[in-house]
């Protein structure tokens, strides 16, 4: 199974977790997924009133420079750790 296949499987698995992860874990999953699928952060940082968008952008921005392969592996490992 290739890294891409494992990444796609982890994405599917993330939608069937028995319980929803806490917000910080969800943010980590989001940022690793975005880095793994799109690379470094893109676009402008959302404004002060968009708290959720700003938190997501900041989390993704913290991974700047992380290779897509590394981010995909970290995402896979995180999702695996959350499964029952």
Backbone bond lengths (Angstrom), bond angles and torsions (degrees), N, CA, C in turn:
res aa  C-N    CA-C-N  psi(-1)  N-CA   C-N-CA  omega(-1)  CA-C   N-CA-C  phi
1 X - - - 1.457 - - 1.534 108.84 -
2 X 1.318 117.14 127.96 1.460 120.89 -178.53 1.529 110.43 -77.18
3 X 1.322 115.14 166.14 1.464 120.67 177.34 1.527 109.87 -59.16
4 X 1.331 116.98 -41.17 1.466 121.05 178.94 1.522 111.08 -60.87
5 X 1.338 117.06 -41.81 1.464 121.32 178.23 1.533 110.56 -63.92
6 X 1.327 116.19 -43.50 1.467 121.11 179.58 1.525 110.69 -64.17
7 X 1.342 116.01 -39.09 1.467 121.96 179.05 1.529 109.80 -63.78
8 X 1.328 116.40 -45.15 1.462 120.96 178.66 1.530 110.51 -64.12
9 X 1.327 117.14 -39.69 1.469 121.05 178.71 1.527 110.41 -66.00
10 X 1.331 116.96 -41.24 1.465 120.65 178.71 1.528 110.00 -63.65
11 X 1.330 116.89 -37.98 1.463 120.04 177.63 1.532 109.90 -62.13
12 X 1.320 117.02 -44.47 1.469 120.75 177.96 1.533 110.43 -64.31
13 X 1.329 116.27 -43.63 1.463 120.96 -179.67 1.530 112.09 -62.55
14 X 1.334 116.42 -32.93 1.470 120.14 -177.77 1.526 111.52 -63.78
15 X 1.331 116.60 -22.94 1.467 120.88 -178.91 1.522 112.46 -86.29
16 X 1.345 116.47 -7.44 1.464 119.31 -176.86 1.526 112.24 -120.90
17 X 1.330 117.04 20.96 1.465 120.21 178.20 1.521 109.51 -63.98
18 X 1.319 116.92 144.86 1.461 120.46 -176.42 1.531 112.63 -66.13
19 X 1.325 116.90 -30.44 1.463 119.14 174.33 1.518 110.05 -138.53
20 X 1.325 114.77 149.70 1.462 120.59 -178.00 1.521 109.03 -71.18
21 X 1.351 116.23 129.55 1.473 119.16 176.93 1.532 110.85 -64.66
22 X 1.329 116.19 161.74 1.464 119.97 177.24 1.532 109.76 -67.31
23 X 1.316 115.87 167.44 1.465 120.87 -174.31 1.526 113.34 -60.28
24 X 1.329 117.38 -37.93 1.466 119.34 -179.67 1.533 110.71 -66.53
25 X 1.330 116.32 -38.68 1.465 120.27 177.83 1.524 110.08 -68.10
26 X 1.326 116.74 -40.63 1.469 120.51 177.47 1.529 110.68 -60.92
27 X 1.320 116.39 -40.32 1.455 121.20 178.90 1.529 110.39 -64.66
28 X 1.327 116.98 -41.52 1.465 121.99 177.53 1.526 110.29 -63.07
29 X 1.338 116.36 -44.24 1.461 120.17 177.76 1.530 110.70 -60.37
30 X 1.332 116.39 -44.43 1.463 121.14 -179.89 1.524 110.43 -60.14
31 X 1.333 116.41 -49.62 1.463 119.49 -174.96 1.533 111.28 -66.43
32 X 1.326 117.48 -39.80 1.468 120.19 177.89 1.525 110.86 -66.65
33 X 1.333 116.53 -38.98 1.462 119.42 178.06 1.518 110.49 -63.40
34 X 1.335 116.49 -47.54 1.466 120.08 -178.99 1.530 111.22 -62.66
35 X 1.339 117.37 -43.48 1.462 120.89 179.20 1.529 109.76 -64.77
36 X 1.322 116.41 -40.82 1.461 120.80 -178.75 1.510 113.71 -70.52
37 X 1.318 117.07 -29.30 1.463 119.64 -177.79 1.525 113.63 -99.37
38 X 1.337 117.52 -29.38 1.469 120.46 -174.04 1.524 114.56 -120.19
39 X 1.324 118.39 -12.78 1.462 120.27 -176.20 1.523 110.97 85.75
40 X 1.325 115.77 -156.19 1.463 121.02 -176.19 1.532 111.90 -59.24
41 X 1.335 113.67 152.49 1.470 122.02 -177.70 1.525 111.03 -52.47
42 X 1.331 114.13 145.01 1.457 120.49 -179.87 1.515 109.06 -128.81
43 X 1.315 116.38 159.14 1.457 120.88 176.07 1.520 112.82 82.97
44 X 1.310 113.61 175.20 1.456 121.44 -179.58 1.525 110.73 -82.30
45 X 1.323 115.84 150.22 1.462 120.67 175.23 1.520 108.31 -68.05
46 X 1.343 118.06 128.97 1.469 120.30 179.97 1.532 111.89 -59.50
47 X 1.325 115.16 156.00 1.455 121.47 -177.86 1.523 113.51 -69.33
48 X 1.322 114.85 171.62 1.466 122.70 -175.42 1.536 112.94 -58.86
49 X 1.323 118.42 -29.34 1.462 120.27 -176.55 1.526 113.13 -81.94
50 X 1.318 117.21 -13.89 1.476 121.41 178.82 1.520 108.36 -97.11
51 X 1.335 115.23 78.14 1.473 120.53 -174.43 1.524 112.72 -61.73
52 X 1.326 116.89 -45.29 1.464 120.96 -177.68 1.532 110.54 -67.60
53 X 1.318 116.09 -47.87 1.464 120.28 179.47 1.521 111.73 -60.69
54 X 1.311 115.83 -40.17 1.465 121.21 179.68 1.532 110.82 -66.11
55 X 1.328 117.56 -42.96 1.468 121.15 178.96 1.521 110.58 -63.91
56 X 1.326 117.15 -41.55 1.465 120.84 178.40 1.528 110.52 -63.80
57 X 1.327 116.42 -46.05 1.468 120.74 -179.47 1.530 110.19 -61.60
58 X 1.339 116.77 -44.72 1.463 120.89 -179.62 1.530 111.35 -62.80
59 X 1.330 116.98 -41.68 1.470 120.55 179.64 1.523 110.41 -64.23
60 X 1.324 116.59 -42.90 1.470 120.82 178.79 1.527 109.59 -65.42
61 X 1.334 116.75 -41.86 1.462 121.52 -178.65 1.535 111.88 -62.00
62 X 1.339 117.02 -31.53 1.467 120.75 178.85 1.524 112.29 -63.70
63 X 1.325 117.41 -20.47 1.464 121.56 -179.26 1.520 112.66 -93.37
64 X 1.328 116.90 4.90 1.467 120.85 -178.60 1.531 109.93 -51.91
65 X 1.324 115.61 131.29 1.455 121.01 179.72 1.523 113.52 94.02
66 X 1.346 117.32 -13.21 1.459 120.68 176.01 1.522 107.79 -74.23
67 X 1.326 117.34 132.19 1.464 119.11 -179.68 1.521 109.89 -66.63
68 X 1.318 115.77 154.20 1.455 119.96 179.76 1.535 110.11 -62.39
69 X 1.318 118.02 -37.84 1.470 121.08 178.42 1.525 111.28 -62.55
70 X 1.334 116.54 -44.67 1.472 120.32 178.67 1.525 110.87 -62.45
71 X 1.329 116.48 -43.98 1.463 120.55 -179.75 1.528 110.34 -64.28
72 X 1.328 116.87 -40.12 1.461 120.09 178.71 1.526 110.49 -63.06
73 X 1.337 117.08 -43.50 1.462 120.06 -179.57 1.524 110.80 -64.86
74 X 1.336 117.25 -40.77 1.469 120.64 178.73 1.532 110.58 -64.64
75 X 1.326 116.27 -37.80 1.471 120.89 178.09 1.529 109.90 -64.52
76 X 1.323 116.51 -46.56 1.467 121.98 178.42 1.522 109.83 -57.78
77 X 1.333 116.91 -48.32 1.464 121.50 -179.38 1.529 111.62 -61.68
78 X 1.333 116.87 -41.23 1.462 121.46 -179.85 1.528 110.61 -63.61
79 X 1.324 116.65 -48.42 1.469 120.40 -179.63 1.526 110.32 -63.42
80 X 1.331 117.65 -42.06 1.475 121.19 178.17 1.524 110.56 -58.66
81 X 1.337 116.32 -39.81 1.457 120.80 -179.80 1.521 113.49 -68.49
82 X 1.326 116.67 -21.54 1.465 121.30 -178.53 1.523 112.62 -90.29
83 X 1.324 116.43 -16.09 1.467 119.81 -179.87 1.525 110.12 -72.87
84 X 1.311 115.26 148.00 1.478 120.22 179.89 1.507 111.98 -65.10
